[in-house]
């Protein structure tokens, strides 16, 4: 009987959301700040964190901005878990870099 209870508790722990430590790096500054990360559940939608960063850093228009982690573009409408972001996520958030040329 005790083994069955232990197995159920172990399965519940596996399903429990894990936290992700997040920092958002923008041309205007770093959110939450240079010395800290924000902890969020892996089930949090990325756009919520990006909006919080824009609000705190007083960025008024991010409609043409993109988000990247380790050079990979991520979809802000998805959760951290959907984008396979865990433990620590350093999000670069800025305008799309256009190709220059001479």
Biopython code that builds the backbone (N, CA, C, O; Angstrom):
import numpy as np
from Bio.PDB.StructureBuilder import StructureBuilder

atoms = [
    (1, "UNK", "N", (0.813, -1.186, 0.000)),
    (1, "UNK", "CA", (0.000, 0.000, 0.000)),
    (1, "UNK", "C", (0.861, 1.256, 0.000)),
    (1, "UNK", "O", (0.586, 2.205, -0.735)),
    (2, "UNK", "N", (1.903, 1.258, 0.827)),
    (2, "UNK", "CA", (2.784, 2.420, 0.884)),
    (2, "UNK", "C", (3.479, 2.662, -0.448)),
    (2, "UNK", "O", (3.698, 3.810, -0.834)),
    (3, "UNK", "N", (3.831, 1.584, -1.156)),
    (3, "UNK", "CA", (4.480, 1.728, -2.452)),
    (3, "UNK", "C", (3.557, 2.421, -3.442)),
    (3, "UNK", "O", (4.011, 3.259, -4.222)),
    (4, "UNK", "N", (2.276, 2.090, -3.424)),
    (4, "UNK", "CA", (1.318, 2.708, -4.335)),
    (4, "UNK", "C", (1.212, 4.204, -4.059)),
    (4, "UNK", "O", (1.149, 5.004, -4.992)),
    (5, "UNK", "N", (1.191, 4.584, -2.792)),
    (5, "UNK", "CA", (1.138, 6.006, -2.445)),
    (5, "UNK", "C", (2.403, 6.728, -2.883)),
    (5, "UNK", "O", (2.342, 7.852, -3.381)),
    (6, "UNK", "N", (3.552, 6.080, -2.698)),
    (6, "UNK", "CA", (4.820, 6.674, -3.119)),
    (6, "UNK", "C", (4.858, 6.887, -4.628)),
    (6, "UNK", "O", (5.359, 7.910, -5.095)),
    (7, "UNK", "N", (4.330, 5.927, -5.398)),
    (7, "UNK", "CA", (4.305, 6.051, -6.853)),
    (7, "UNK", "C", (3.409, 7.202, -7.285)),
    (7, "UNK", "O", (3.769, 7.958, -8.187)),
    (8, "UNK", "N", (2.250, 7.346, -6.658)),
    (8, "UNK", "CA", (1.344, 8.449, -7.002)),
    (8, "UNK", "C", (1.984, 9.797, -6.677)),
    (8, "UNK", "O", (1.866, 10.739, -7.461)),
    (9, "UNK", "N", (2.644, 9.898, -5.559)),
    (9, "UNK", "CA", (3.313, 11.148, -5.179)),
    (9, "UNK", "C", (4.432, 11.474, -6.170)),
    (9, "UNK", "O", (4.623, 12.633, -6.537)),
    (10, "UNK", "N", (5.166, 10.453, -6.599)),
    (10, "UNK", "CA", (6.246, 10.657, -7.559)),
    (10, "UNK", "C", (5.687, 11.126, -8.902)),
    (10, "UNK", "O", (6.261, 12.019, -9.525)),
    (11, "UNK", "N", (4.584, 10.542, -9.356)),
    (11, "UNK", "CA", (3.955, 10.955, -10.614)),
    (11, "UNK", "C", (3.451, 12.395, -10.517)),
    (11, "UNK", "O", (3.578, 13.154, -11.478)),
    (12, "UNK", "N", (2.883, 12.782, -9.380)),
    (12, "UNK", "CA", (2.391, 14.149, -9.187)),
    (12, "UNK", "C", (3.545, 15.140, -9.263)),
    (12, "UNK", "O", (3.392, 16.217, -9.839)),
    (13, "UNK", "N", (4.699, 14.794, -8.692)),
    (13, "UNK", "CA", (5.869, 15.671, -8.751)),
    (13, "UNK", "C", (6.344, 15.867, -10.182)),
    (13, "UNK", "O", (6.764, 16.966, -10.545)),
    (14, "UNK", "N", (6.284, 14.819, -11.005)),
    (14, "UNK", "CA", (6.712, 14.918, -12.396)),
    (14, "UNK", "C", (5.813, 15.849, -13.179)),
    (14, "UNK", "O", (6.274, 16.550, -14.080)),
    (15, "UNK", "N", (4.516, 15.862, -12.842)),
    (15, "UNK", "CA", (3.551, 16.701, -13.545)),
    (15, "UNK", "C", (3.556, 18.139, -13.039)),
    (15, "UNK", "O", (3.061, 19.038, -13.719)),
    (16, "UNK", "N", (4.105, 18.358, -11.865)),
    (16, "UNK", "CA", (4.129, 19.695, -11.280)),
    (16, "UNK", "C", (5.010, 20.605, -12.139)),
    (16, "UNK", "O", (6.070, 20.204, -12.619)),
    (17, "UNK", "N", (4.540, 21.839, -12.317)),
    (17, "UNK", "CA", (5.299, 22.796, -13.124)),
    (17, "UNK", "C", (6.600, 23.167, -12.420)),
    (17, "UNK", "O", (6.640, 23.330, -11.201)),
    (18, "UNK", "N", (7.634, 23.293, -13.193)),
    (18, "UNK", "CA", (8.934, 23.695, -12.675)),
    (18, "UNK", "C", (9.132, 25.178, -12.962)),
    (18, "UNK", "O", (8.533, 25.722, -13.890)),
    (19, "UNK", "N", (9.964, 25.820, -12.173)),
    (19, "UNK", "CA", (10.264, 27.223, -12.382)),
    (19, "UNK", "C", (11.377, 27.394, -13.408)),
    (19, "UNK", "O", (12.240, 26.532, -13.578)),
    (20, "UNK", "N", (11.325, 28.540, -14.085)),
    (20, "UNK", "CA", (12.365, 28.931, -15.019)),
    (20, "UNK", "C", (12.878, 30.288, -14.547)),
    (20, "UNK", "O", (12.079, 31.172, -14.235)),
    (21, "UNK", "N", (14.173, 30.465, -14.490)),
    (21, "UNK", "CA", (14.767, 31.758, -14.157)),
    (21, "UNK", "C", (14.943, 32.515, -15.470)),
    (21, "UNK", "O", (15.616, 32.042, -16.386)),
    (22, "UNK", "N", (14.326, 33.704, -15.550)),
    (22, "UNK", "CA", (14.275, 34.439, -16.812)),
    (22, "UNK", "C", (14.903, 35.820, -16.662)),
    (22, "UNK", "O", (14.716, 36.499, -15.652)),
    (23, "UNK", "N", (15.639, 36.213, -17.673)),
    (23, "UNK", "CA", (16.114, 37.585, -17.797)),
    (23, "UNK", "C", (15.822, 38.010, -19.242)),
    (23, "UNK", "O", (16.010, 37.233, -20.178)),
    (24, "UNK", "N", (15.360, 39.254, -19.406)),
    (24, "UNK", "CA", (15.068, 39.779, -20.734)),
    (24, "UNK", "C", (16.067, 40.901, -21.017)),
    (24, "UNK", "O", (16.166, 41.865, -20.258)),
    (25, "UNK", "N", (16.803, 40.761, -22.115)),
    (25, "UNK", "CA", (17.829, 41.722, -22.497)),
    (25, "UNK", "C", (17.313, 42.518, -23.694)),
    (25, "UNK", "O", (17.044, 41.955, -24.755)),
    (26, "UNK", "N", (17.178, 43.829, -23.512)),
    (26, "UNK", "CA", (16.666, 44.704, -24.560)),
    (26, "UNK", "C", (17.693, 45.808, -24.833)),
    (26, "UNK", "O", (18.630, 45.987, -24.055)),
    (27, "UNK", "N", (17.521, 46.548, -25.934)),
    (27, "UNK", "CA", (18.419, 47.679, -26.184)),
    (27, "UNK", "C", (18.285, 48.776, -25.113)),
    (27, "UNK", "O", (19.194, 49.588, -24.941)),
    (28, "UNK", "N", (17.167, 48.797, -24.404)),
    (28, "UNK", "CA", (16.913, 49.832, -23.411)),
    (28, "UNK", "C", (17.311, 49.420, -21.998)),
    (28, "UNK", "O", (17.341, 50.264, -21.102)),
    (29, "UNK", "N", (17.614, 48.153, -21.780)),
    (29, "UNK", "CA", (18.002, 47.706, -20.458)),
    (29, "UNK", "C", (17.711, 46.233, -20.245)),
    (29, "UNK", "O", (17.331, 45.515, -21.169)),
    (30, "UNK", "N", (17.898, 45.802, -19.015)),
    (30, "UNK", "CA", (17.726, 44.396, -18.650)),
    (30, "UNK", "C", (16.605, 44.279, -17.631)),
    (30, "UNK", "O", (16.517, 45.079, -16.700)),
    (31, "UNK", "N", (15.752, 43.283, -17.808)),
    (31, "UNK", "CA", (14.644, 43.014, -16.890)),
    (31, "UNK", "C", (14.842, 41.644, -16.268)),
    (31, "UNK", "O", (15.166, 40.700, -16.990)),
    (32, "UNK", "N", (14.661, 41.489, -14.960)),
    (32, "UNK", "CA", (14.209, 42.494, -14.002)),
    (32, "UNK", "C", (15.287, 43.516, -13.667)),
    (32, "UNK", "O", (14.953, 44.682, -13.457)),
    (33, "UNK", "N", (16.553, 43.143, -13.606)),
    (33, "UNK", "CA", (17.665, 44.091, -13.490)),
    (33, "UNK", "C", (18.963, 43.330, -13.740)),
    (33, "UNK", "O", (18.943, 42.122, -13.979)),
    (34, "UNK", "N", (20.061, 44.019, -13.687)),
    (34, "UNK", "CA", (21.350, 43.405, -14.038)),
    (34, "UNK", "C", (21.813, 42.338, -13.058)),
    (34, "UNK", "O", (22.658, 41.511, -13.400)),
    (35, "UNK", "N", (21.274, 42.344, -11.846)),
    (35, "UNK", "CA", (21.743, 41.426, -10.809)),
    (35, "UNK", "C", (20.760, 40.309, -10.463)),
    (35, "UNK", "O", (21.010, 39.539, -9.536)),
    (36, "UNK", "N", (19.658, 40.209, -11.184)),
    (36, "UNK", "CA", (18.619, 39.280, -10.761)),
    (36, "UNK", "C", (17.933, 38.623, -11.955)),
    (36, "UNK", "O", (17.976, 39.128, -13.077)),
    (37, "UNK", "N", (17.307, 37.497, -11.684)),
    (37, "UNK", "CA", (16.464, 36.805, -12.651)),
    (37, "UNK", "C", (15.052, 36.784, -12.087)),
    (37, "UNK", "O", (14.872, 36.860, -10.871)),
    (38, "UNK", "N", (14.061, 36.682, -12.940)),
    (38, "UNK", "CA", (12.688, 36.524, -12.489)),
    (38, "UNK", "C", (12.338, 35.048, -12.592)),
    (38, "UNK", "O", (12.600, 34.414, -13.615)),
    (39, "UNK", "N", (11.746, 34.498, -11.533)),
    (39, "UNK", "CA", (11.340, 33.100, -11.550)),
    (39, "UNK", "C", (9.878, 33.018, -11.957)),
    (39, "UNK", "O", (9.019, 33.683, -11.378)),
    (40, "UNK", "N", (9.606, 32.190, -12.964)),
    (40, "UNK", "CA", (8.240, 31.971, -13.438)),
    (40, "UNK", "C", (8.022, 30.475, -13.628)),
    (40, "UNK", "O", (8.972, 29.712, -13.804)),
    (41, "UNK", "N", (6.772, 30.074, -13.590)),
    (41, "UNK", "CA", (6.430, 28.674, -13.861)),
    (41, "UNK", "C", (6.666, 28.389, -15.336)),
    (41, "UNK", "O", (6.492, 29.267, -16.182)),
    (42, "UNK", "N", (7.058, 27.171, -15.638)),
    (42, "UNK", "CA", (7.305, 26.801, -17.042)),
    (42, "UNK", "C", (6.030, 26.876, -17.876)),
    (42, "UNK", "O", (6.090, 26.870, -19.106)),
    (43, "UNK", "N", (4.881, 26.947, -17.214)),
    (43, "UNK", "CA", (3.600, 27.048, -17.911)),
    (43, "UNK", "C", (3.213, 28.497, -18.213)),
    (43, "UNK", "O", (2.139, 28.751, -18.758)),
    (44, "UNK", "N", (4.073, 29.435, -17.867)),
    (44, "UNK", "CA", (3.819, 30.855, -18.137)),
    (44, "UNK", "C", (4.003, 31.140, -19.623)),
    (44, "UNK", "O", (4.941, 30.647, -20.249)),
    (45, "UNK", "N", (3.102, 31.937, -20.178)),
    (45, "UNK", "CA", (3.223, 32.357, -21.573)),
    (45, "UNK", "C", (4.346, 33.394, -21.651)),
    (45, "UNK", "O", (4.371, 34.344, -20.869)),
    (46, "UNK", "N", (5.258, 33.215, -22.577)),
    (46, "UNK", "CA", (6.446, 34.068, -22.703)),
    (46, "UNK", "C", (6.060, 35.534, -22.881)),
    (46, "UNK", "O", (6.732, 36.416, -22.345)),
    (47, "UNK", "N", (4.992, 35.806, -23.624)),
    (47, "UNK", "CA", (4.554, 37.184, -23.868)),
    (47, "UNK", "C", (4.268, 37.932, -22.577)),
    (47, "UNK", "O", (4.446, 39.149, -22.526)),
    (48, "UNK", "N", (3.830, 37.238, -21.529)),
    (48, "UNK", "CA", (3.552, 37.892, -20.252)),
    (48, "UNK", "C", (4.839, 38.487, -19.666)),
    (48, "UNK", "O", (4.831, 39.603, -19.146)),
    (49, "UNK", "N", (5.921, 37.752, -19.751)),
    (49, "UNK", "CA", (7.205, 38.226, -19.224)),
    (49, "UNK", "C", (7.738, 39.359, -20.100)),
    (49, "UNK", "O", (8.284, 40.335, -19.586)),
    (50, "UNK", "N", (7.583, 39.232, -21.423)),
    (50, "UNK", "CA", (8.054, 40.286, -22.317)),
    (50, "UNK", "C", (7.283, 41.587, -22.093)),
    (50, "UNK", "O", (7.861, 42.672, -22.160)),
    (51, "UNK", "N", (5.981, 41.481, -21.828)),
    (51, "UNK", "CA", (5.176, 42.672, -21.539)),
    (51, "UNK", "C", (5.625, 43.314, -20.232)),
    (51, "UNK", "O", (5.734, 44.537, -20.144)),
    (52, "UNK", "N", (5.885, 42.500, -19.223)),
    (52, "UNK", "CA", (6.359, 43.027, -17.940)),
    (52, "UNK", "C", (7.692, 43.761, -18.125)),
    (52, "UNK", "O", (7.923, 44.805, -17.517)),
    (53, "UNK", "N", (8.561, 43.204, -18.968)),
    (53, "UNK", "CA", (9.848, 43.841, -19.241)),
    (53, "UNK", "C", (9.638, 45.180, -19.948)),
    (53, "UNK", "O", (10.248, 46.183, -19.579)),
    (54, "UNK", "N", (8.775, 45.191, -20.962)),
    (54, "UNK", "CA", (8.508, 46.434, -21.699)),
    (54, "UNK", "C", (7.912, 47.491, -20.780)),
    (54, "UNK", "O", (8.279, 48.664, -20.858)),
    (55, "UNK", "N", (6.997, 47.082, -19.914)),
    (55, "UNK", "CA", (6.379, 48.029, -18.978)),
    (55, "UNK", "C", (7.423, 48.619, -18.033)),
    (55, "UNK", "O", (7.484, 49.835, -17.855)),
    (56, "UNK", "N", (8.239, 47.767, -17.431)),
    (56, "UNK", "CA", (9.231, 48.244, -16.464)),
    (56, "UNK", "C", (10.274, 49.143, -17.115)),
    (56, "UNK", "O", (10.708, 50.133, -16.527)),
    (57, "UNK", "N", (10.671, 48.789, -18.335)),
    (57, "UNK", "CA", (11.708, 49.557, -19.029)),
    (57, "UNK", "C", (11.128, 50.714, -19.845)),
    (57, "UNK", "O", (11.854, 51.423, -20.541)),
    (58, "UNK", "N", (9.798, 50.894, -19.746)),
    (58, "UNK", "CA", (9.098, 51.983, -20.442)),
    (58, "UNK", "C", (9.317, 51.942, -21.956)),
    (58, "UNK", "O", (9.585, 52.962, -22.590)),
    (59, "UNK", "N", (9.195, 50.742, -22.511)),
    (59, "UNK", "CA", (9.276, 50.557, -23.960)),
    (59, "UNK", "C", (7.834, 50.572, -24.467)),
    (59, "UNK", "O", (7.026, 49.733, -24.070)),
    (60, "UNK", "N", (7.516, 51.523, -25.339)),
    (60, "UNK", "CA", (6.116, 51.713, -25.718)),
    (60, "UNK", "C", (5.655, 50.908, -26.924)),
    (60, "UNK", "O", (4.472, 50.581, -27.016)),
    (61, "UNK", "N", (6.542, 50.582, -27.845)),
    (61, "UNK", "CA", (6.105, 49.867, -29.039)),
    (61, "UNK", "C", (7.046, 48.697, -29.330)),
    (61, "UNK", "O", (8.189, 48.895, -29.743)),
    (62, "UNK", "N", (6.558, 47.493, -29.111)),
    (62, "UNK", "CA", (7.341, 46.292, -29.402)),
    (62, "UNK", "C", (6.681, 45.444, -30.486)),
    (62, "UNK", "O", (6.981, 44.258, -30.619)),
    (63, "UNK", "N", (5.785, 46.050, -31.257)),
    (63, "UNK", "CA", (5.016, 45.282, -32.240)),
    (63, "UNK", "C", (5.888, 44.616, -33.302)),
    (63, "UNK", "O", (5.511, 43.576, -33.843)),
    (64, "UNK", "N", (7.048, 45.201, -33.609)),
    (64, "UNK", "CA", (7.913, 44.601, -34.622)),
    (64, "UNK", "C", (9.170, 43.976, -34.009)),
    (64, "UNK", "O", (10.174, 43.790, -34.695)),
    (65, "UNK", "N", (9.107, 43.654, -32.713)),
    (65, "UNK", "CA", (10.249, 43.064, -32.023)),
    (65, "UNK", "C", (10.174, 41.541, -32.078)),
    (65, "UNK", "O", (9.096, 40.962, -32.216)),
    (66, "UNK", "N", (11.327, 40.909, -31.968)),
    (66, "UNK", "CA", (11.407, 39.450, -31.922)),
    (66, "UNK", "C", (12.122, 39.028, -30.640)),
    (66, "UNK", "O", (12.859, 39.806, -30.035)),
    (67, "UNK", "N", (11.891, 37.800, -30.248)),
    (67, "UNK", "CA", (12.535, 37.238, -29.055)),
    (67, "UNK", "C", (13.381, 36.045, -29.487)),
    (67, "UNK", "O", (12.950, 35.212, -30.285)),
    (68, "UNK", "N", (14.608, 35.981, -28.937)),
    (68, "UNK", "CA", (15.517, 34.878, -29.244)),
    (68, "UNK", "C", (16.165, 34.370, -27.963)),
    (68, "UNK", "O", (16.425, 35.132, -27.031)),
    (69, "UNK", "N", (16.417, 33.077, -27.939)),
    (69, "UNK", "CA", (17.196, 32.456, -26.870)),
    (69, "UNK", "C", (18.285, 31.639, -27.553)),
    (69, "UNK", "O", (17.994, 30.779, -28.384)),
    (70, "UNK", "N", (19.529, 31.906, -27.205)),
    (70, "UNK", "CA", (20.682, 31.221, -27.816)),
    (70, "UNK", "C", (20.641, 31.278, -29.339)),
    (70, "UNK", "O", (20.968, 30.301, -30.012)),
    (71, "UNK", "N", (20.235, 32.431, -29.881)),
    (71, "UNK", "CA", (20.188, 32.615, -31.324)),
    (71, "UNK", "C", (18.986, 32.007, -32.011)),
    (71, "UNK", "O", (18.824, 32.161, -33.221)),
    (72, "UNK", "N", (18.142, 31.320, -31.264)),
    (72, "UNK", "CA", (16.947, 30.680, -31.836)),
    (72, "UNK", "C", (15.728, 31.549, -31.564)),
    (72, "UNK", "O", (15.465, 31.922, -30.421)),
    (73, "UNK", "N", (14.994, 31.867, -32.611)),
    (73, "UNK", "CA", (13.785, 32.670, -32.450)),
    (73, "UNK", "C", (12.724, 31.841, -31.727)),
    (73, "UNK", "O", (12.502, 30.673, -32.047)),
    (74, "UNK", "N", (12.074, 32.471, -30.743)),
    (74, "UNK", "CA", (11.032, 31.779, -29.995)),
    (74, "UNK", "C", (9.691, 32.468, -30.231)),
    (74, "UNK", "O", (9.639, 33.639, -30.605)),
    (75, "UNK", "N", (8.620, 31.734, -30.010)),
    (75, "UNK", "CA", (7.264, 32.241, -30.203)),
    (75, "UNK", "C", (6.711, 32.722, -28.862)),
    (75, "UNK", "O", (6.432, 31.902, -27.988)),
    (76, "UNK", "N", (6.548, 34.042, -28.682)),
    (76, "UNK", "CA", (6.072, 34.572, -27.406)),
    (76, "UNK", "C", (4.663, 34.117, -27.016)),
    (76, "UNK", "O", (4.285, 34.215, -25.849)),
    (77, "UNK", "N", (3.891, 33.626, -27.974)),
    (77, "UNK", "CA", (2.537, 33.173, -27.648)),
    (77, "UNK", "C", (2.525, 31.786, -27.005)),
    (77, "UNK", "O", (1.481, 31.308, -26.562)),
    (78, "UNK", "N", (3.692, 31.149, -26.959)),
    (78, "UNK", "CA", (3.809, 29.821, -26.351)),
    (78, "UNK", "C", (4.346, 29.934, -24.929)),
    (78, "UNK", "O", (4.823, 30.990, -24.513)),
    (79, "UNK", "N", (4.262, 28.836, -24.194)),
    (79, "UNK", "CA", (4.800, 28.799, -22.833)),
    (79, "UNK", "C", (6.289, 28.454, -22.887)),
    (79, "UNK", "O", (6.808, 28.014, -23.912)),
    (80, "UNK", "N", (6.953, 28.666, -21.761)),
    (80, "UNK", "CA", (8.366, 28.295, -21.678)),
    (80, "UNK", "C", (8.530, 26.802, -21.931)),
    (80, "UNK", "O", (9.483, 26.377, -22.585)),
    (81, "UNK", "N", (7.601, 26.012, -21.414)),
    (81, "UNK", "CA", (7.668, 24.557, -21.604)),
    (81, "UNK", "C", (7.497, 24.199, -23.078)),
    (81, "UNK", "O", (8.227, 23.357, -23.601)),
    (82, "UNK", "N", (6.521, 24.845, -23.761)),
    (82, "UNK", "CA", (6.307, 24.579, -25.187)),
    (82, "UNK", "C", (7.542, 24.888, -26.021)),
    (82, "UNK", "O", (7.821, 24.211, -27.011)),
    (83, "UNK", "N", (8.278, 25.917, -25.612)),
    (83, "UNK", "CA", (9.489, 26.315, -26.339)),
    (83, "UNK", "C", (10.736, 25.579, -25.839)),
    (83, "UNK", "O", (11.858, 25.869, -26.255)),
    (84, "UNK", "N", (10.510, 24.624, -24.938)),
    (84, "UNK", "CA", (11.599, 23.803, -24.379)),
    (84, "UNK", "C", (12.665, 24.660, -23.685)),
    (84, "UNK", "O", (13.865, 24.427, -23.828)),
    (85, "UNK", "N", (12.188, 25.663, -22.927)),
    (85, "UNK", "CA", (13.068, 26.519, -22.145)),
    (85, "UNK", "C", (12.928, 26.128, -20.687)),
    (85, "UNK", "O", (11.829, 26.157, -20.132)),
    (86, "UNK", "N", (14.028, 25.765, -20.072)),
    (86, "UNK", "CA", (13.987, 25.342, -18.673)),
    (86, "UNK", "C", (15.216, 25.878, -17.952)),
    (86, "UNK", "O", (16.154, 26.371, -18.578)),
    (87, "UNK", "N", (15.195, 25.778, -16.654)),
    (87, "UNK", "CA", (16.284, 26.242, -15.787)),
    (87, "UNK", "C", (16.495, 27.745, -15.924)),
    (87, "UNK", "O", (15.897, 28.523, -15.181)),
    (88, "UNK", "N", (17.338, 28.163, -16.867)),
    (88, "UNK", "CA", (17.637, 29.580, -17.062)),
    (88, "UNK", "C", (17.373, 29.944, -18.522)),
    (88, "UNK", "O", (17.839, 29.265, -19.437)),
    (89, "UNK", "N", (16.620, 31.024, -18.725)),
    (89, "UNK", "CA", (16.341, 31.496, -20.080)),
    (89, "UNK", "C", (16.751, 32.956, -20.191)),
    (89, "UNK", "O", (16.179, 33.818, -19.523)),
    (90, "UNK", "N", (17.738, 33.237, -21.029)),
    (90, "UNK", "CA", (18.160, 34.600, -21.307)),
    (90, "UNK", "C", (17.557, 34.988, -22.653)),
    (90, "UNK", "O", (18.011, 34.547, -23.709)),
    (91, "UNK", "N", (16.526, 35.820, -22.588)),
    (91, "UNK", "CA", (15.794, 36.200, -23.798)),
    (91, "UNK", "C", (16.329, 37.521, -24.335)),
    (91, "UNK", "O", (16.337, 38.528, -23.626)),
    (92, "UNK", "N", (16.773, 37.515, -25.580)),
    (92, "UNK", "CA", (17.154, 38.739, -26.275)),
    (92, "UNK", "C", (15.892, 39.241, -26.963)),
    (92, "UNK", "O", (15.277, 38.519, -27.747)),
    (93, "UNK", "N", (15.511, 40.472, -26.669)),
    (93, "UNK", "CA", (14.249, 41.024, -27.174)),
    (93, "UNK", "C", (14.534, 42.373, -27.821)),
    (93, "UNK", "O", (14.911, 43.332, -27.148)),
    (94, "UNK", "N", (14.346, 42.434, -29.155)),
    (94, "UNK", "CA", (14.684, 43.645, -29.899)),
    (94, "UNK", "C", (14.045, 43.597, -31.277)),
    (94, "UNK", "O", (13.407, 42.613, -31.652)),
    (95, "UNK", "N", (14.230, 44.682, -32.023)),
    (95, "UNK", "CA", (13.731, 44.715, -33.388)),
    (95, "UNK", "C", (14.476, 43.685, -34.230)),
    (95, "UNK", "O", (15.627, 43.345, -33.955)),
    (96, "UNK", "N", (13.799, 43.203, -35.253)),
    (96, "UNK", "CA", (14.437, 42.284, -36.196)),
    (96, "UNK", "C", (15.594, 43.011, -36.870)),
    (96, "UNK", "O", (15.443, 44.138, -37.344)),
    (97, "UNK", "N", (16.729, 42.367, -36.907)),
    (97, "UNK", "CA", (17.910, 42.971, -37.525)),
    (97, "UNK", "C", (17.841, 42.793, -39.029)),
    (97, "UNK", "O", (17.837, 41.674, -39.540)),
    (98, "UNK", "N", (17.788, 43.893, -39.712)),
    (98, "UNK", "CA", (17.730, 43.844, -41.173)),
    (98, "UNK", "C", (19.110, 43.630, -41.745)),
    (98, "UNK", "O", (20.122, 43.932, -41.113)),
    (99, "UNK", "N", (19.129, 43.115, -42.925)),
    (99, "UNK", "CA", (20.409, 42.920, -43.602)),
    (99, "UNK", "C", (20.885, 44.226, -44.206)),
    (99, "UNK", "O", (20.199, 44.811, -45.044)),
    (100, "UNK", "N", (22.002, 44.668, -43.806)),
    (100, "UNK", "CA", (22.567, 45.898, -44.362)),
    (100, "UNK", "C", (23.255, 45.600, -45.674)),
    (100, "UNK", "O", (23.034, 44.545, -46.268)),
    (101, "UNK", "N", (24.036, 46.462, -46.104)),
    (101, "UNK", "CA", (24.751, 46.226, -47.343)),
    (101, "UNK", "C", (25.394, 47.501, -47.832)),
    (101, "UNK", "O", (25.059, 48.605, -47.403)),
    (102, "UNK", "N", (26.310, 47.318, -48.723)),
    (102, "UNK", "CA", (26.994, 48.499, -49.250)),
    (102, "UNK", "C", (26.479, 48.821, -50.612)),
    (102, "UNK", "O", (26.929, 49.785, -51.230)),
]
sb = StructureBuilder()
sb.init_structure("model")
sb.init_model(0)
sb.init_chain("A")
sb.init_seg("    ")
for serial, (resi, resn, name, xyz) in enumerate(atoms, 1):
    if name == "N":
        sb.init_residue(resn, " ", resi, " ")
    sb.init_atom(name, np.array(xyz, "f"), 0.0, 1.0, " ", f" {name:<3s}", serial, name[0])
structure = sb.get_structure()
